[in-house]
Amino acid sequence: MYDFVPGKVDWAARGLPVEGANAGKPNAGNLAQRDVATCSVDETVGAVQQRAADKGGVCVVVNEQRIVFGVLRDEQLGGSGDAVVADVMRRGPSTFRPHVAAKEMAEYMTKHNLSSAPITTADGKLVGVLFRDVVMKATENDS
Amino acid sequence: MKALVCEGCGRSVDVCAFCDSEDCNEVICYRCVLYELGEARPPEPHTED
């Protein structure tokens, strides 16, 4: 027997298997794009621009353990290529857990005009990036 | 600078906790985001023994 001490919400937040009425519904974790552009704080913007462009126009700034430090979006990626990522990134961006329902993410991303959102585990490790067009498509038939 | 207030609970915030924007028209605080997205449960009253 294994006693999962952190609790039920944290279990779901880690993207671990769950049962019940919401188990089969799309969520942020299973819709997130896993293959995303990442970079470290000491790279230059110029070094990551093409990488980000190839993966949806966003780059997540992580450390060696893939803990999210920041994010580079159009505004930062379109700036000077000589700038160091640490100086221009949006620090401590809002991140969301994999178990959050796709329908809720779609509603909030639309309401807040957010094109992408980093999805992380509860301890900040990058899972992927959820793009609004993907989550909107997945929930377009939901009532 | 415009004072931002959470639409859900009225708490003052520096930026919207959902979109990180200072110009958001639907400002929400971190605690309300957690409740709204089911990442945390609202506080429940303590029961008496």
N, CA and C atoms of all chains as a GROMACS GRO file, in nm:
protein
  576
    1MET      N    1   0.085  -0.119   0.000
    1MET     CA    2   0.000   0.000   0.000
    1MET      C    3   0.089   0.125   0.000
    2TYR      N    4   0.044   0.226  -0.075
    2TYR     CA    5   0.121   0.350  -0.086
    2TYR      C    6   0.035   0.464  -0.035
    3ASP      N    7   0.087   0.538   0.060
    3ASP     CA    8   0.013   0.650   0.117
    3ASP      C    9   0.061   0.779   0.050
    4PHE      N   10  -0.025   0.838  -0.034
    4PHE     CA   11   0.012   0.961  -0.104
    4PHE      C   12  -0.019   1.079  -0.014
    5VAL      N   13   0.080   1.128   0.053
    5VAL     CA   14   0.061   1.227   0.159
    5VAL      C   15   0.008   1.362   0.110
    6PRO      N   16   0.053   1.415  -0.005
    6PRO     CA   17   0.010   1.551  -0.041
    6PRO      C   18  -0.141   1.570  -0.057
    7GLY      N   19  -0.216   1.464  -0.088
    7GLY     CA   20  -0.362   1.479  -0.094
    7GLY      C   21  -0.418   1.463  -0.234
    8LYS      N   22  -0.551   1.461  -0.239
    8LYS     CA   23  -0.624   1.429  -0.362
    8LYS      C   24  -0.604   1.534  -0.472
    9VAL      N   25  -0.612   1.662  -0.434
    9VAL     CA   26  -0.596   1.768  -0.535
    9VAL      C   27  -0.456   1.763  -0.594
   10ASP      N   28  -0.357   1.738  -0.509
   10ASP     CA   29  -0.220   1.732  -0.558
   10ASP      C   30  -0.197   1.610  -0.646
   11TRP      N   31  -0.265   1.502  -0.615
   11TRP     CA   32  -0.258   1.382  -0.700
   11TRP      C   33  -0.302   1.418  -0.843
   12ALA      N   34  -0.420   1.480  -0.851
   12ALA     CA   35  -0.472   1.519  -0.982
   12ALA      C   36  -0.382   1.623  -1.048
   13ALA      N   37  -0.327   1.713  -0.966
   13ALA     CA   38  -0.241   1.818  -1.020
   13ALA      C   39  -0.114   1.764  -1.084
   14ARG      N   40  -0.075   1.644  -1.044
   14ARG     CA   41   0.044   1.582  -1.104
   14ARG      C   42   0.010   1.504  -1.231
   15GLY      N   43  -0.117   1.509  -1.268
   15GLY     CA   44  -0.158   1.440  -1.390
   15GLY      C   45  -0.167   1.290  -1.372
   16LEU      N   46  -0.178   1.243  -1.247
   16LEU     CA   47  -0.188   1.100  -1.221
   16LEU      C   48  -0.331   1.051  -1.249
   17PRO      N   49  -0.350   0.922  -1.276
   17PRO     CA   50  -0.482   0.874  -1.316
   17PRO      C   51  -0.588   0.895  -1.209
   18VAL      N   52  -0.707   0.936  -1.254
   18VAL     CA   53  -0.818   0.960  -1.162
   18VAL      C   54  -0.942   0.884  -1.212
   19GLU      N   55  -1.037   0.866  -1.122
   19GLU     CA   56  -1.163   0.803  -1.156
   19GLU      C   57  -1.275   0.903  -1.132
   20GLY      N   58  -1.395   0.867  -1.179
   20GLY     CA   59  -1.510   0.952  -1.152
   20GLY      C   60  -1.563   1.019  -1.277
   21ALA      N   61  -1.664   1.106  -1.257
   21ALA     CA   62  -1.737   1.166  -1.368
   21ALA      C   63  -1.647   1.249  -1.460
   22ASN      N   64  -1.544   1.313  -1.405
   22ASN     CA   65  -1.460   1.401  -1.486
   22ASN      C   66  -1.337   1.331  -1.544
   23ALA      N   67  -1.323   1.202  -1.514
   23ALA     CA   68  -1.200   1.131  -1.552
   23ALA      C   69  -1.175   1.130  -1.703
   24GLY      N   70  -1.281   1.114  -1.783
   24GLY     CA   71  -1.260   1.104  -1.927
   24GLY      C   72  -1.266   1.236  -2.001
   25LYS      N   73  -1.291   1.344  -1.931
   25LYS     CA   74  -1.307   1.473  -1.998
   25LYS      C   75  -1.172   1.535  -2.029
   26PRO      N   76  -1.164   1.612  -2.138
   26PRO     CA   77  -1.036   1.675  -2.172
   26PRO      C   78  -0.994   1.775  -2.065
   27ASN      N   79  -0.866   1.778  -2.038
   27ASN     CA   80  -0.816   1.874  -1.940
   27ASN      C   81  -0.689   1.940  -1.992
   28ALA      N   82  -0.640   2.034  -1.914
   28ALA     CA   83  -0.523   2.111  -1.956
   28ALA      C   84  -0.403   2.022  -1.983
   29GLY      N   85  -0.390   1.916  -1.904
   29GLY     CA   86  -0.274   1.828  -1.919
   29GLY      C   87  -0.275   1.747  -2.046
   30ASN      N   88  -0.392   1.690  -2.079
   30ASN     CA   89  -0.390   1.606  -2.199
   30ASN      C   90  -0.405   1.686  -2.329
   31LEU      N   91  -0.436   1.815  -2.319
   31LEU     CA   92  -0.442   1.898  -2.441
   31LEU      C   93  -0.314   1.981  -2.459
   32ALA      N   94  -0.232   1.988  -2.356
   32ALA     CA   95  -0.111   2.070  -2.365
   32ALA      C   96  -0.012   2.011  -2.465
   33GLN      N   97   0.051   2.099  -2.540
   33GLN     CA   98   0.156   2.056  -2.632
   33GLN      C   99   0.281   2.030  -2.548
   34ARG      N  100   0.330   1.904  -2.554
   34ARG     CA  101   0.445   1.866  -2.470
   34ARG      C  102   0.578   1.910  -2.531
   35ASP      N  103   0.581   1.905  -2.664
   35ASP     CA  104   0.704   1.940  -2.735
   35ASP      C  105   0.706   2.092  -2.756
   36VAL      N  106   0.755   2.164  -2.657
   36VAL     CA  107   0.752   2.310  -2.664
   36VAL      C  108   0.894   2.366  -2.659
   37ALA      N  109   0.905   2.491  -2.701
   37ALA     CA  110   1.036   2.557  -2.697
   37ALA      C  111   1.068   2.595  -2.553
   38THR      N  112   1.188   2.560  -2.511
   38THR     CA  113   1.234   2.601  -2.379
   38THR      C  114   1.372   2.665  -2.393
   39CYS      N  115   1.408   2.743  -2.294
   39CYS     CA  116   1.542   2.803  -2.294
   39CYS      C  117   1.584   2.828  -2.151
   40SER      N  118   1.709   2.864  -2.134
   40SER     CA  119   1.758   2.896  -2.000
   40SER      C  120   1.770   3.048  -1.987
   41VAL      N  121   1.786   3.093  -1.866
   41VAL     CA  122   1.789   3.237  -1.840
   41VAL      C  123   1.910   3.307  -1.901
   42ASP      N  124   2.017   3.232  -1.927
   42ASP     CA  125   2.138   3.298  -1.975
   42ASP      C  126   2.154   3.298  -2.126
   43GLU      N  127   2.055   3.247  -2.199
   43GLU     CA  128   2.061   3.254  -2.345
   43GLU      C  129   2.021   3.393  -2.391
   44THR      N  130   2.050   3.422  -2.518
   44THR     CA  131   2.003   3.550  -2.573
   44THR      C  132   1.871   3.527  -2.645
   45VAL      N  133   1.795   3.633  -2.657
   45VAL     CA  134   1.665   3.624  -2.726
   45VAL      C  135   1.686   3.577  -2.870
   46GLY      N  136   1.791   3.626  -2.931
   46GLY     CA  137   1.819   3.588  -3.070
   46GLY      C  138   1.838   3.438  -3.087
   47ALA      N  139   1.893   3.374  -2.985
   47ALA     CA  140   1.920   3.231  -2.993
   47ALA      C  141   1.793   3.148  -2.981
   48VAL      N  142   1.688   3.206  -2.927
   48VAL     CA  143   1.565   3.126  -2.907
   48VAL      C  144   1.450   3.167  -2.998
   49GLN      N  145   1.467   3.277  -3.073
   49GLN     CA  146   1.356   3.326  -3.156
   49GLN      C  147   1.305   3.220  -3.254
   50GLN      N  148   1.396   3.156  -3.326
   50GLN     CA  149   1.353   3.058  -3.426
   50GLN      C  150   1.293   2.935  -3.359
   51ARG      N  151   1.354   2.893  -3.249
   51ARG     CA  152   1.304   2.779  -3.172
   51ARG      C  153   1.159   2.804  -3.128
   52ALA      N  154   1.134   2.925  -3.080
   52ALA     CA  155   0.999   2.959  -3.034
   52ALA      C  156   0.902   2.967  -3.152
   53ALA      N  157   0.948   3.025  -3.262
   53ALA     CA  158   0.862   3.039  -3.380
   53ALA      C  159   0.816   2.903  -3.432
   54ASP      N  160   0.903   2.804  -3.421
   54ASP     CA  161   0.871   2.669  -3.469
   54ASP      C  162   0.773   2.595  -3.378
   55LYS      N  163   0.756   2.644  -3.255
   55LYS     CA  164   0.672   2.573  -3.156
   55LYS      C  165   0.559   2.659  -3.102
   56GLY      N  166   0.499   2.737  -3.187
   56GLY     CA  167   0.380   2.810  -3.145
   56GLY      C  168   0.404   2.952  -3.100
   57GLY      N  169   0.526   3.002  -3.113
   57GLY     CA  170   0.551   3.143  -3.082
   57GLY      C  171   0.566   3.175  -2.936
   58VAL      N  172   0.597   3.074  -2.857
   58VAL     CA  173   0.618   3.098  -2.714
   58VAL      C  174   0.737   3.014  -2.669
   59CYS      N  175   0.814   3.068  -2.575
   59CYS     CA  176   0.927   2.993  -2.521
   59CYS      C  177   0.921   2.999  -2.369
   60VAL      N  178   0.930   2.882  -2.307
   60VAL     CA  179   0.922   2.876  -2.161
   60VAL      C  180   1.065   2.872  -2.106
   61VAL      N  181   1.090   2.959  -2.010
   61VAL     CA  182   1.224   2.966  -1.950
   61VAL      C  183   1.227   2.872  -1.830
   62VAL      N  184   1.318   2.776  -1.836
   62VAL     CA  185   1.324   2.673  -1.732
   62VAL      C  186   1.469   2.654  -1.683
   63ASN      N  187   1.482   2.585  -1.570
   63ASN     CA  188   1.616   2.547  -1.526
   63ASN      C  189   1.643   2.400  -1.564
   64GLU      N  190   1.748   2.343  -1.511
   64GLU     CA  191   1.788   2.206  -1.551
   64GLU      C  192   1.682   2.104  -1.512
   65GLN      N  193   1.605   2.134  -1.410
   65GLN     CA  194   1.499   2.041  -1.365
   65GLN      C  195   1.365   2.071  -1.433
   66ARG      N  196   1.365   2.156  -1.530
   66ARG     CA  197   1.244   2.200  -1.602
   66ARG      C  198   1.145   2.274  -1.511
   67ILE      N  199   1.197   2.340  -1.409
   67ILE     CA  200   1.113   2.426  -1.326
   67ILE      C  201   1.098   2.559  -1.400
   68VAL      N  202   0.972   2.606  -1.410
   68VAL     CA  203   0.944   2.726  -1.488
   68VAL      C  204   0.986   2.852  -1.412
   69PHE      N  205   1.068   2.934  -1.478
   69PHE     CA  206   1.111   3.062  -1.422
   69PHE      C  207   1.037   3.179  -1.487
   70GLY      N  208   1.007   3.162  -1.614
   70GLY     CA  209   0.945   3.274  -1.686
   70GLY      C  210   0.898   3.229  -1.822
   71VAL      N  211   0.852   3.326  -1.899
   71VAL     CA  212   0.803   3.293  -2.033
   71VAL      C  213   0.838   3.408  -2.127
   72LEU      N  214   0.865   3.373  -2.252
   72LEU     CA  215   0.887   3.472  -2.357
   72LEU      C  216   0.772   3.460  -2.455
   73ARG      N  217   0.697   3.570  -2.470
   73ARG     CA  218   0.589   3.573  -2.569
   73ARG      C  219   0.627   3.670  -2.679
   74ASP      N  220   0.535   3.698  -2.772
   74ASP     CA  221   0.564   3.784  -2.887
   74ASP      C  222   0.636   3.913  -2.848
   75GLU      N  223   0.584   3.974  -2.743
   75GLU     CA  224   0.637   4.104  -2.700
   75GLU      C  225   0.786   4.096  -2.670
   76GLN      N  226   0.827   3.989  -2.601
   76GLN     CA  227   0.968   3.975  -2.563
   76GLN      C  228   1.050   3.918  -2.678
   77LEU      N  229   0.990   3.824  -2.752
   77LEU     CA  230   1.063   3.759  -2.862
   77LEU      C  231   1.087   3.854  -2.979
   78GLY      N  232   1.003   3.956  -2.989
   78GLY     CA  233   1.016   4.052  -3.099
   78GLY      C  234   1.116   4.163  -3.070
   79GLY      N  235   1.171   4.163  -2.951
   79GLY     CA  236   1.266   4.268  -2.914
   79GLY      C  237   1.407   4.239  -2.965
   80SER      N  238   1.502   4.306  -2.904
   80SER     CA  239   1.642   4.291  -2.947
   80SER      C  240   1.692   4.148  -2.929
   81GLY      N  241   1.755   4.097  -3.033
   81GLY     CA  242   1.811   3.964  -3.027
   81GLY      C  243   1.931   3.952  -2.935
   82ASP      N  244   1.991   4.067  -2.903
   82ASP     CA  245   2.107   4.066  -2.814
   82ASP      C  246   2.070   4.062  -2.666
   83ALA      N  247   1.942   4.085  -2.638
   83ALA     CA  248   1.900   4.089  -2.498
   83ALA      C  249   1.912   3.950  -2.435
   84VAL      N  250   1.948   3.948  -2.309
   84VAL     CA  251   1.957   3.822  -2.236
   84VAL      C  252   1.818   3.786  -2.184
   85VAL      N  253   1.784   3.658  -2.196
   85VAL     CA  254   1.650   3.611  -2.158
   85VAL      C  255   1.613   3.656  -2.016
   86ALA      N  256   1.705   3.645  -1.923
   86ALA     CA  257   1.676   3.681  -1.783
   86ALA      C  258   1.630   3.825  -1.768
   87ASP      N  259   1.678   3.912  -1.858
   87ASP     CA  260   1.645   4.054  -1.845
   87ASP      C  261   1.510   4.090  -1.905
   88VAL      N  262   1.461   4.010  -1.997
   88VAL     CA  263   1.338   4.049  -2.067
   88VAL      C  264   1.219   3.956  -2.042
   89MET      N  265   1.244   3.838  -1.987
   89MET     CA  266   1.134   3.741  -1.971
   89MET      C  267   1.028   3.794  -1.876
   90ARG      N  268   0.906   3.741  -1.892
   90ARG     CA  269   0.802   3.768  -1.792
   90ARG      C  270   0.825   3.670  -1.679
   91ARG      N  271   0.862   3.725  -1.566
   91ARG     CA  272   0.898   3.640  -1.453
   91ARG      C  273   0.775   3.583  -1.384
   92GLY      N  274   0.791   3.462  -1.336
   92GLY     CA  275   0.685   3.400  -1.256
   92GLY      C  276   0.549   3.405  -1.320
   93PRO      N  277   0.535   3.356  -1.444
   93PRO     CA  278   0.404   3.364  -1.510
   93PRO      C  279   0.301   3.277  -1.440
   94SER      N  280   0.174   3.310  -1.459
   94SER     CA  281   0.068   3.224  -1.408
   94SER      C  282   0.078   3.089  -1.477
   95THR      N  283   0.075   2.984  -1.400
   95THR     CA  284   0.080   2.849  -1.455
   95THR      C  285  -0.041   2.773  -1.404
   96PHE      N  286  -0.077   2.667  -1.474
   96PHE     CA  287  -0.199   2.594  -1.442
   96PHE      C  288  -0.168   2.446  -1.434
   97ARG      N  289  -0.249   2.375  -1.355
   97ARG     CA  290  -0.221   2.233  -1.331
   97ARG      C  291  -0.287   2.148  -1.440
   98PRO      N  292  -0.233   2.029  -1.464
   98PRO     CA  293  -0.286   1.943  -1.572
   98PRO      C  294  -0.432   1.902  -1.553
   99HIS      N  295  -0.480   1.895  -1.430
   99HIS     CA  296  -0.616   1.846  -1.409
   99HIS      C  297  -0.725   1.949  -1.431
  100VAL      N  298  -0.687   2.074  -1.457
  100VAL     CA  299  -0.789   2.177  -1.477
  100VAL      C  300  -0.870   2.145  -1.603
  101ALA      N  301  -1.002   2.152  -1.591
  101ALA     CA  302  -1.090   2.116  -1.702
  101ALA      C  303  -1.067   2.206  -1.824
  102ALA      N  304  -1.067   2.143  -1.941
  102ALA     CA  305  -1.045   2.217  -2.065
  102ALA      C  306  -1.150   2.326  -2.084
  103LYS      N  307  -1.273   2.295  -2.047
  103LYS     CA  308  -1.383   2.392  -2.066
  103LYS      C  309  -1.355   2.520  -1.987
  104GLU      N  310  -1.307   2.505  -1.865
  104GLU     CA  311  -1.279   2.622  -1.783
  104GLU      C  312  -1.159   2.700  -1.837
  105MET      N  313  -1.056   2.626  -1.881
  105MET     CA  314  -0.941   2.695  -1.939
  105MET      C  315  -0.982   2.771  -2.065
  106ALA      N  316  -1.068   2.710  -2.147
  106ALA     CA  317  -1.113   2.777  -2.270
  106ALA      C  318  -1.188   2.905  -2.237
  107GLU      N  319  -1.276   2.898  -2.139
  107GLU     CA  320  -1.354   3.016  -2.101
  107GLU      C  321  -1.263   3.128  -2.051
  108TYR      N  322  -1.170   3.091  -1.963
  108TYR     CA  323  -1.084   3.194  -1.904
  108TYR      C  324  -0.983   3.248  -2.005
  109MET      N  325  -0.932   3.162  -2.090
  109MET     CA  326  -0.834   3.210  -2.189
  109MET      C  327  -0.901   3.305  -2.287
  110THR      N  328  -1.028   3.279  -2.319
  110THR     CA  329  -1.101   3.369  -2.408
  110THR      C  330  -1.129   3.501  -2.337
  111LYS      N  331  -1.180   3.491  -2.215
  111LYS     CA  332  -1.216   3.611  -2.139
  111LYS      C  333  -1.094   3.700  -2.115
  112HIS      N  334  -0.979   3.639  -2.096
  112HIS     CA  335  -0.858   3.715  -2.065
  112HIS      C  336  -0.768   3.734  -2.187
  113ASN      N  337  -0.816   3.691  -2.302
  113ASN     CA  338  -0.741   3.707  -2.427
  113ASN      C  339  -0.598   3.653  -2.416
  114LEU      N  340  -0.587   3.534  -2.361
  114LEU     CA  341  -0.457   3.470  -2.341
  114LEU      C  342  -0.440   3.361  -2.447
  115SER      N  343  -0.336   3.373  -2.527
  115SER     CA  344  -0.320   3.279  -2.639
  115SER      C  345  -0.255   3.147  -2.597
  116SER      N  346  -0.179   3.149  -2.489
  116SER     CA  347  -0.114   3.026  -2.444
  116SER      C  348  -0.090   3.033  -2.294
  117ALA      N  349  -0.083   2.917  -2.232
  117ALA     CA  350  -0.063   2.913  -2.087
  117ALA      C  351   0.028   2.795  -2.053
  118PRO      N  352   0.130   2.819  -1.972
  118PRO     CA  353   0.217   2.708  -1.931
  118PRO      C  354   0.143   2.615  -1.834
  119ILE      N  355   0.158   2.486  -1.855
  119ILE     CA  356   0.099   2.387  -1.766
  119ILE      C  357   0.213   2.322  -1.688
  120THR      N  358   0.202   2.323  -1.558
  120THR     CA  359   0.309   2.266  -1.474
  120THR      C  360   0.250   2.174  -1.369
  121THR      N  361   0.336   2.092  -1.312
  121THR     CA  362   0.295   2.016  -1.194
  121THR      C  363   0.286   2.113  -1.077
  122ALA      N  364   0.234   2.065  -0.965
  122ALA     CA  365   0.218   2.153  -0.849
  122ALA      C  366   0.352   2.206  -0.799
  123ASP      N  367   0.461   2.133  -0.826
  123ASP     CA  368   0.591   2.183  -0.782
  123ASP      C  369   0.665   2.258  -0.892
  124GLY      N  370   0.592   2.302  -0.993
  124GLY     CA  371   0.648   2.396  -1.089
  124GLY      C  372   0.720   2.336  -1.209
  125LYS      N  373   0.716   2.203  -1.224
  125LYS     CA  374   0.787   2.140  -1.336
  125LYS      C  375   0.701   2.149  -1.463
  126LEU      N  376   0.763   2.191  -1.570
  126LEU     CA  377   0.690   2.212  -1.696
  126LEU      C  378   0.633   2.081  -1.751
  127VAL      N  379   0.502   2.083  -1.780
  127VAL     CA  380   0.436   1.971  -1.847
  127VAL      C  381   0.425   2.002  -1.996
  128GLY      N  382   0.385   2.124  -2.027
  128GLY     CA  383   0.370   2.164  -2.167
  128GLY      C  384   0.305   2.302  -2.173
  129VAL      N  385   0.262   2.339  -2.293
  129VAL     CA  386   0.194   2.468  -2.311
  129VAL      C  387   0.058   2.441  -2.372
  130LEU      N  388  -0.043   2.502  -2.311
  130LEU     CA  389  -0.179   2.488  -2.363
  130LEU      C  390  -0.208   2.608  -2.453
  131PHE      N  391  -0.242   2.580  -2.577
  131PHE     CA  392  -0.274   2.688  -2.672
  131PHE      C  393  -0.425   2.705  -2.680
  132ARG      N  394  -0.465   2.832  -2.687
  132ARG     CA  395  -0.609   2.861  -2.686
  132ARG      C  396  -0.683   2.798  -2.803
  133ASP      N  397  -0.625   2.800  -2.922
  133ASP     CA  398  -0.696   2.743  -3.036
  133ASP      C  399  -0.719   2.593  -3.018
  134VAL      N  400  -0.626   2.524  -2.952
  134VAL     CA  401  -0.640   2.381  -2.928
  134VAL      C  402  -0.751   2.353  -2.827
  135VAL      N  403  -0.750   2.428  -2.719
  135VAL     CA  404  -0.851   2.405  -2.614
  135VAL      C  405  -0.990   2.449  -2.661
  136MET      N  406  -0.995   2.552  -2.744
  136MET     CA  407  -1.125   2.596  -2.798
  136MET      C  408  -1.183   2.488  -2.889
  137LYS      N  409  -1.097   2.429  -2.972
  137LYS     CA  410  -1.143   2.325  -3.064
  137LYS      C  411  -1.192   2.202  -2.987
  138ALA      N  412  -1.120   2.169  -2.880
  138ALA     CA  413  -1.155   2.050  -2.803
  138ALA      C  414  -1.285   2.067  -2.726
  139THR      N  415  -1.325   2.190  -2.702
  139THR     CA  416  -1.444   2.215  -2.619
  139THR      C  417  -1.558   2.277  -2.698
  140GLU      N  418  -1.543   2.288  -2.830
  140GLU     CA  419  -1.646   2.360  -2.907
  140GLU      C  420  -1.782   2.292  -2.904
  141ASN      N  421  -1.786   2.163  -2.878
  141ASN     CA  422  -1.915   2.094  -2.873
  141ASN      C  423  -1.970   2.079  -2.732
  142ASP      N  424  -1.895   2.130  -2.633
  142ASP     CA  425  -1.945   2.125  -2.495
  142ASP      C  426  -2.056   2.225  -2.477
  143SER      N  427  -2.156   2.186  -2.401
  143SER     CA  428  -2.267   2.280  -2.375
  143SER      C  429  -2.231   2.370  -2.259
  144MET      N  430  -0.124   5.506  -1.158
  144MET     CA  431  -0.147   5.365  -1.192
  144MET      C  432  -0.285   5.320  -1.143
  145LYS      N  433  -0.358   5.250  -1.230
  145LYS     CA  434  -0.494   5.207  -1.195
  145LYS      C  435  -0.491   5.098  -1.087
  146ALA      N  436  -0.573   5.114  -0.986
  146ALA     CA  437  -0.581   5.012  -0.881
  146ALA      C  438  -0.662   4.894  -0.933
  147LEU      N  439  -0.607   4.775  -0.920
  147LEU     CA  440  -0.675   4.656  -0.969
  147LEU      C  441  -0.743   4.584  -0.853
  148VAL      N  442  -0.865   4.543  -0.877
  148VAL     CA  443  -0.943   4.476  -0.773
  148VAL      C  444  -1.001   4.348  -0.831
  149CYS      N  445  -0.990   4.240  -0.756
  149CYS     CA  446  -1.044   4.112  -0.802
  149CYS      C  447  -1.195   4.120  -0.819
  150GLU      N  448  -1.244   4.075  -0.936
  150GLU     CA  449  -1.387   4.077  -0.965
  150GLU      C  450  -1.464   3.980  -0.875
  151GLY      N  451  -1.392   3.880  -0.825
  151GLY     CA  452  -1.460   3.779  -0.746
  151GLY      C  453  -1.475   3.816  -0.599
  152CYS      N  454  -1.369   3.870  -0.540
  152CYS     CA  455  -1.372   3.891  -0.395
  152CYS      C  456  -1.338   4.034  -0.352
  153GLY      N  457  -1.299   4.117  -0.446
  153GLY     CA  458  -1.272   4.256  -0.411
  153GLY      C  459  -1.132   4.282  -0.356
  154ARG      N  460  -1.049   4.178  -0.354
  154ARG     CA  461  -0.914   4.194  -0.302
  154ARG      C  462  -0.828   4.277  -0.400
  155SER      N  463  -0.743   4.363  -0.346
  155SER     CA  464  -0.655   4.442  -0.432
  155SER      C  465  -0.538   4.356  -0.481
  156VAL      N  466  -0.506   4.369  -0.608
  156VAL     CA  467  -0.396   4.290  -0.666
  156VAL      C  468  -0.311   4.379  -0.755
  157ASP      N  469  -0.189   4.336  -0.781
  157ASP     CA  470  -0.099   4.413  -0.867
  157ASP      C  471  -0.122   4.381  -1.014
  158VAL      N  472  -0.147   4.254  -1.043
  158VAL     CA  473  -0.175   4.211  -1.180
  158VAL      C  474  -0.283   4.103  -1.175
  159CYS      N  475  -0.347   4.079  -1.287
  159CYS     CA  476  -0.445   3.971  -1.293
  159CYS      C  477  -0.373   3.837  -1.277
  160ALA      N  478  -0.423   3.753  -1.189
  160ALA     CA  479  -0.355   3.625  -1.163
  160ALA      C  480  -0.377   3.524  -1.273
  161PHE      N  481  -0.468   3.549  -1.366
  161PHE     CA  482  -0.486   3.454  -1.476
  161PHE      C  483  -0.397   3.490  -1.594
  162CYS      N  484  -0.398   3.617  -1.633
  162CYS     CA  485  -0.324   3.653  -1.756
  162CYS      C  486  -0.200   3.738  -1.729
  163ASP      N  487  -0.170   3.767  -1.604
  163ASP     CA  488  -0.052   3.845  -1.566
  163ASP      C  489  -0.055   3.987  -1.621
  164SER      N  490  -0.173   4.034  -1.661
  164SER     CA  491  -0.180   4.166  -1.723
  164SER      C  492  -0.225   4.272  -1.623
  165GLU      N  493  -0.171   4.392  -1.641
  165GLU     CA  494  -0.214   4.505  -1.558
  165GLU      C  495  -0.331   4.577  -1.623
  166ASP      N  496  -0.360   4.542  -1.747
  166ASP     CA  497  -0.469   4.608  -1.821
  166ASP      C  498  -0.591   4.518  -1.837
  167CYS      N  499  -0.599   4.414  -1.759
  167CYS     CA  500  -0.708   4.318  -1.773
  167CYS      C  501  -0.840   4.379  -1.727
  168ASN      N  502  -0.947   4.346  -1.802
  168ASN     CA  503  -1.080   4.396  -1.764
  168ASN      C  504  -1.157   4.296  -1.678
  169GLU      N  505  -1.100   4.179  -1.658
  169GLU     CA  506  -1.167   4.073  -1.580
  169GLU      C  507  -1.070   4.028  -1.469
  170VAL      N  508  -1.019   4.122  -1.395
  170VAL     CA  509  -0.913   4.092  -1.297
  170VAL      C  510  -0.960   3.988  -1.195
  171ILE      N  511  -0.874   3.893  -1.172
  171ILE     CA  512  -0.904   3.790  -1.072
  171ILE      C  513  -0.778   3.767  -0.988
  172CYS      N  514  -0.797   3.744  -0.860
  172CYS     CA  515  -0.681   3.724  -0.773
  172CYS      C  516  -0.640   3.576  -0.774
  173TYR      N  517  -0.522   3.550  -0.721
  173TYR     CA  518  -0.467   3.414  -0.724
  173TYR      C  519  -0.558   3.315  -0.651
  174ARG      N  520  -0.610   3.359  -0.536
  174ARG     CA  521  -0.694   3.267  -0.459
  174ARG      C  522  -0.823   3.232  -0.535
  175CYS      N  523  -0.884   3.332  -0.598
  175CYS     CA  524  -1.006   3.305  -0.674
  175CYS      C  525  -0.977   3.217  -0.797
  176VAL      N  526  -0.862   3.237  -0.860
  176VAL     CA  527  -0.825   3.150  -0.973
  176VAL      C  528  -0.818   3.005  -0.926
  177LEU      N  529  -0.755   2.984  -0.812
  177LEU     CA  530  -0.742   2.847  -0.761
  177LEU      C  531  -0.879   2.783  -0.739
  178TYR      N  532  -0.971   2.858  -0.681
  178TYR     CA  533  -1.105   2.805  -0.656
  178TYR      C  534  -1.181   2.784  -0.787
  179GLU      N  535  -1.176   2.884  -0.874
  179GLU     CA  536  -1.253   2.879  -0.999
  179GLU      C  537  -1.209   2.763  -1.088
  180LEU      N  538  -1.079   2.735  -1.088
  180LEU     CA  539  -1.029   2.629  -1.176
  180LEU      C  540  -1.019   2.494  -1.103
  181GLY      N  541  -1.071   2.490  -0.984
  181GLY     CA  542  -1.074   2.362  -0.912
  181GLY      C  543  -0.938   2.316  -0.863
  182GLU      N  544  -0.844   2.409  -0.851
  182GLU     CA  545  -0.711   2.371  -0.802
  182GLU      C  546  -0.705   2.369  -0.651
  183ALA      N  547  -0.804   2.429  -0.588
  183ALA     CA  548  -0.811   2.428  -0.443
  183ALA      C  549  -0.958   2.432  -0.404
  184ARG      N  550  -0.986   2.392  -0.285
  184ARG     CA  551  -1.124   2.396  -0.236
  184ARG      C  552  -1.143   2.520  -0.151
  185PRO      N  553  -1.262   2.580  -0.159
  185PRO     CA  554  -1.286   2.696  -0.073
  185PRO      C  555  -1.280   2.655   0.074
  186PRO      N  556  -1.244   2.745   0.161
  186PRO     CA  557  -1.235   2.709   0.302
  186PRO      C  558  -1.370   2.661   0.354
  187GLU      N  559  -1.368   2.558   0.433
  187GLU     CA  560  -1.491   2.505   0.490
  187GLU      C  561  -1.496   2.538   0.638
  188PRO      N  562  -1.614   2.562   0.690
  188PRO     CA  563  -1.624   2.595   0.833
  188PRO      C  564  -1.579   2.477   0.919
  189HIS      N  565  -1.514   2.508   1.026
  189HIS     CA  566  -1.473   2.402   1.118
  189HIS      C  567  -1.596   2.347   1.190
  190THR      N  568  -1.595   2.219   1.212
  190THR     CA  569  -1.705   2.161   1.290
  190THR      C  570  -1.668   2.157   1.436
  191GLU      N  571  -1.768   2.168   1.518
  191GLU     CA  572  -1.742   2.162   1.661
  191GLU      C  573  -1.743   2.018   1.708
  192ASP      N  574  -1.658   1.988   1.802
  192ASP     CA  575  -1.653   1.851   1.855
  192ASP      C  576  -1.776   1.821   1.941
   0.00000   0.00000   0.00000
